[in-house]
Amino acid sequence: MQPPFTVLHVCMGNICRSPMAERLLVHALAELPGEPAELVHVHSAGTGGWHAGEEMNPPAAREVTRRGADASGFLARKLRGEHLDGSDLILTATAEQQQYVLALRADAAGRTFVLGEFGRLLDATDLAGLPAFAAEPDAVYRRGVALVEAVDAARGGRQPQAQDDLDDPWGRGDAFFTRVGDEIDRAVRPFASALLGR
């Protein structure tokens, strides 16, 4: 059996942006009908290992919880090559982190995007030709891979835009985390709907 379609979120320390994106995508998927937890695997890692083993930054966890998602049980980890190899879509917080990923795995270019870039391109991508949704892992995997290929085709080799980056909220107030949460939701919610065919 094909493994679940796997999404990896990447930021710097893996305690703010990428865990927020991980848990908010899981929440967006869970709000859709069916058993999405069995159909999609979502995880995250950081380009640096300074916070490995730590919980989510408290204001990030508060923001995740405020939005109805689950912040519990999270532990930060450093990005490793096998995380990239096992992921069908890699979403970084910034263009700099995208370049870090590509320095590790140049062959991941077609499935690696800045989160804001992916959300922006998804809005402009015709998804009518994707494989039909069915609530079983192989079908979701095929649909997910085709969706990523369609968004990459819409990218057309262009570089991300400056506004695609998620600003680092570490050390900032709750209002800053709320803004970052809004930006994450604007990307992950349409993606969840597109992936699960809703």
Beta strands, then each sheet from edge to edge (+ up, - down):
strand 1: 5-11
strand 2: 40-46
strand 3: 89-92
strand 4: 112-114
sheet 1: 2+ 1+ 3+ 4+
end
